[in-house]
């Protein structure tokens, strides 16, 4: 389906004619997510708006994928869906063990996470993975991996920062950059780190393998958060101590 670099740091050209249209569609969906979060932050919209805007974007992204018959993006939606449901275990640990993540009461929940959270992760992972695949075909695996990790470490914490103003969730008792904890910024970059590798395996195997890849991504998310927490999470006793403001 696609041509990949023959060496770890080599360059490759995509042979997939649908790739430019896929990239445009993914960027539109990312703009929808960002726009909804900005609007939510400006209006203190609350968790009900998060639920509605997330499911609206899910409908747009899934519907557009089906309409375009985009097998690559469909694989990523499956991967993100599976991983998103595993991620709620991380939320439960952050809420119950570290006490740093706080969700407002009175919204539909799954375990300790809002109902929309697994679907929000599905969107984010599918978008990052699809962009990582484009970068892989243009830059090779090393540069694409670094760029995708950087994008994850910047874009997802931006949503975290906006979430506080919107009243979706917030953090406490941990070092932060604005309203995003340092351990979240680090963990999101680590989570995005293998997505280029995942993309390469997803597009070279039958669609049914996406379920296993989603399981792998979801399980990878758990130690990423734990490692980041140990390094920079606690106000006192982190391996790289940073004082809470």
C-alpha positions as CSV (number, residue, x, y, z in Angstrom):
1,X,0.0,0.0,0.0
2,X,2.8,2.4,0.8
3,X,6.5,2.7,0.3
4,X,8.7,2.9,3.4
5,X,12.2,3.8,4.2
6,X,14.6,0.9,3.6
7,X,16.8,2.0,6.5
8,X,15.9,3.5,9.8
9,X,16.8,7.0,8.9
10,X,16.1,6.9,5.2
11,X,13.6,8.8,3.2
12,X,10.6,7.4,1.4
13,X,8.0,8.7,-1.0
14,X,4.3,7.7,-0.5
15,X,2.7,5.6,-3.2
16,X,-0.8,6.1,-1.7
17,X,-2.7,8.6,-3.9
18,X,-5.3,9.0,-1.1
19,X,-2.7,10.4,1.3
20,X,-3.1,14.2,0.6
21,X,-6.9,14.0,0.9
22,X,-6.5,12.0,4.2
23,X,-4.1,14.6,5.6
24,X,-6.5,17.5,4.7
25,X,-9.4,15.6,6.3
26,X,-7.4,14.9,9.5
27,X,-6.3,18.5,9.8
28,X,-10.0,19.6,9.5
29,X,-10.9,17.2,12.3
30,X,-8.1,18.5,14.4
31,X,-9.3,22.0,13.8
32,X,-12.8,21.0,15.0
33,X,-11.4,19.5,18.2
34,X,-9.2,22.6,18.9
35,X,-12.0,25.0,18.0
36,X,-14.4,23.2,20.3
37,X,-11.9,23.3,23.2
38,X,-11.2,27.0,22.6
39,X,-14.9,27.8,22.6
40,X,-15.4,25.7,25.7
41,X,-12.6,27.5,27.5
42,X,-13.8,31.0,26.5
43,X,-17.4,30.2,27.6
44,X,-16.7,27.9,30.6
45,X,-19.0,25.5,28.8
46,X,-18.7,22.6,31.2
47,X,-18.6,18.8,30.8
48,X,-21.9,18.5,28.9
49,X,-20.4,20.6,26.1
50,X,-17.4,18.3,26.1
51,X,-19.6,15.3,25.7
52,X,-21.6,16.9,22.9
53,X,-18.6,18.3,21.0
54,X,-16.6,15.0,21.3
55,X,-19.4,12.9,19.9
56,X,-20.0,15.5,17.1
57,X,-16.4,15.2,16.0
58,X,-16.6,11.4,16.3
59,X,-19.5,11.4,13.9
60,X,-17.7,13.7,11.5
61,X,-14.5,11.7,11.6
62,X,-16.1,8.2,11.4
63,X,-18.6,9.3,8.8
64,X,-16.0,10.9,6.7
65,X,-13.8,7.9,6.9
66,X,-16.6,5.6,5.8
67,X,-17.7,7.9,3.0
68,X,-14.2,8.1,1.7
69,X,-13.6,4.4,2.3
70,X,-10.3,5.2,3.8
71,X,-8.9,1.9,5.0
72,X,-5.8,3.5,6.6
73,X,-7.8,6.0,8.8
74,X,-10.3,3.2,9.6
75,X,-7.5,1.2,11.0
76,X,-6.4,4.1,13.1
77,X,-9.9,4.7,14.5
78,X,-10.0,1.1,15.6
79,X,-6.6,1.4,17.2
80,X,-7.6,4.6,19.0
81,X,-10.9,3.2,20.1
82,X,-9.3,0.1,21.8
83,X,-6.5,2.2,23.3
84,X,-8.9,4.8,24.6
85,X,-10.9,2.3,26.6
86,X,-7.7,1.0,28.2
87,X,-6.6,4.6,29.0
88,X,-9.4,5.0,31.6
89,X,-7.3,2.8,33.9
90,X,-4.7,5.5,33.8
91,X,-7.3,8.1,34.7
92,X,-8.4,6.0,37.6
93,X,-4.9,5.8,38.9
94,X,-4.4,9.6,38.6
95,X,-7.7,10.3,40.3
96,X,-7.5,7.7,43.0
97,X,-3.8,7.3,43.7
98,X,-2.0,10.6,42.8
99,X,-5.0,12.8,43.5
100,X,-3.8,15.2,40.9
101,X,-6.6,14.8,38.3
102,X,-10.0,16.1,39.2
103,X,-13.3,15.7,37.2
104,X,-16.4,17.8,38.1
105,X,-19.3,15.8,39.6
106,X,-22.6,15.2,38.0
107,X,-21.6,14.0,34.5
108,X,-21.9,10.5,32.9
109,X,-18.8,8.5,34.0
110,X,-17.1,5.2,33.1
111,X,-15.0,4.1,36.1
112,X,-13.4,7.4,37.1
113,X,-13.4,9.0,33.6
114,X,-16.1,11.0,31.8
115,X,-18.1,9.0,29.2
116,X,-16.5,11.0,26.4
117,X,-12.9,10.3,27.4
118,X,-12.3,7.0,25.5
119,X,-13.8,8.6,22.4
120,X,-11.7,11.7,22.8
121,X,-8.6,9.5,22.9
122,X,-9.8,7.7,19.8
123,X,-9.8,10.9,17.9
124,X,-6.5,12.2,19.2
125,X,-4.6,8.9,18.5
126,X,-6.2,8.5,15.1
127,X,-5.2,12.0,14.1
128,X,-1.7,11.7,15.4
129,X,-1.2,8.3,13.9
130,X,-2.4,9.4,10.5
131,X,-0.1,12.4,10.5
132,X,2.8,10.2,11.7
133,X,2.2,8.0,8.7
134,X,2.4,11.0,6.3
135,X,5.6,12.1,8.0
136,X,7.0,8.6,7.7
137,X,6.6,8.5,4.0
138,X,8.2,11.9,3.6
139,X,10.9,12.0,6.2
140,X,11.8,8.4,7.2
141,X,11.2,6.7,10.5
142,X,13.6,8.6,12.8
143,X,12.6,12.1,11.9
144,X,8.9,11.1,11.7
145,X,9.0,9.5,15.1
146,X,10.6,12.5,16.7
147,X,8.2,14.9,15.0
148,X,5.1,12.9,16.0
149,X,6.3,12.6,19.6
150,X,6.8,16.4,19.7
151,X,3.4,17.0,18.2
152,X,1.9,14.7,20.9
153,X,3.8,16.5,23.6
154,X,2.5,19.9,22.4
155,X,-1.0,19.4,21.1
156,X,-2.5,17.1,23.8
157,X,-1.2,19.3,26.7
158,X,-2.8,22.3,24.9
159,X,-6.1,20.5,25.2
160,X,-5.3,19.9,28.9
161,X,-4.7,23.6,29.4
162,X,-7.9,24.6,27.7
163,X,-9.9,22.0,29.7
164,X,-9.4,23.8,33.0
165,X,-11.0,27.0,31.6
166,X,-13.8,25.0,30.1
167,X,-14.5,23.2,33.4
168,X,-13.9,19.7,31.8
169,X,-11.2,18.7,34.3
170,X,-8.2,20.2,36.0
171,X,-5.0,19.3,38.0
172,X,-3.7,20.0,41.4
173,X,-0.7,19.4,43.6
174,X,1.8,18.8,40.8
175,X,4.3,21.0,38.9
176,X,2.6,22.6,35.9
177,X,3.3,24.7,32.8
178,X,0.3,27.0,32.7
179,X,-2.6,24.5,33.5
180,X,-0.9,21.4,32.0
181,X,1.2,19.3,34.5
182,X,4.8,18.6,33.5
183,X,4.2,14.8,33.9
184,X,1.3,15.0,31.4
185,X,3.4,16.9,28.8
186,X,6.1,14.2,29.2
187,X,3.7,11.3,29.1
188,X,1.9,12.5,26.0
189,X,5.2,12.7,24.1
190,X,6.1,9.2,25.2
191,X,2.6,7.9,24.2
192,X,3.1,9.4,20.7
193,X,6.6,8.0,20.4
194,X,5.7,4.6,18.9
195,X,2.8,5.7,16.7
196,X,4.9,5.9,13.5
197,X,6.0,2.3,14.1
198,X,2.4,1.3,14.8
199,X,1.3,3.0,11.5
200,X,3.8,1.0,9.5
201,X,2.5,-2.3,11.0
202,X,-1.1,-1.2,10.7
203,X,-1.0,-0.5,6.9
204,X,1.0,-3.6,6.1
205,X,-1.3,-6.1,7.7
206,X,-5.0,-7.0,7.5
207,X,-7.4,-4.7,9.3
208,X,-8.1,-7.3,12.0
209,X,-4.6,-6.7,13.3
210,X,-5.7,-3.2,14.3
211,X,-7.4,-4.6,17.4
212,X,-4.1,-6.0,18.7
213,X,-2.2,-2.8,17.8
214,X,-4.8,-0.9,19.8
215,X,-4.3,-3.2,22.7
216,X,-0.5,-2.6,22.5
217,X,-0.9,1.2,22.3
218,X,-3.3,1.2,25.3
219,X,-1.0,-0.9,27.4
220,X,1.9,1.3,26.4
221,X,0.0,4.4,27.7
222,X,0.0,3.0,31.3
223,X,3.8,2.9,31.9
224,X,4.2,6.2,30.0
225,X,2.2,8.0,32.6
226,X,3.8,6.1,35.5
227,X,7.3,6.9,34.3
228,X,6.5,10.5,33.7
229,X,4.9,10.7,37.2
230,X,8.0,9.3,38.9
231,X,10.3,11.7,37.0
232,X,8.4,15.0,37.4
233,X,5.0,14.4,38.9
234,X,5.1,14.9,42.7
235,X,5.6,18.3,44.3
236,X,8.1,16.6,46.6
237,X,10.1,13.6,45.9
238,X,10.2,13.5,42.1
239,X,13.3,12.1,40.5
240,X,13.8,15.5,38.8
241,X,12.4,17.8,41.5
242,X,10.4,20.8,40.3
243,X,8.6,22.8,43.0
244,X,4.9,23.3,42.7
245,X,3.9,27.0,42.2
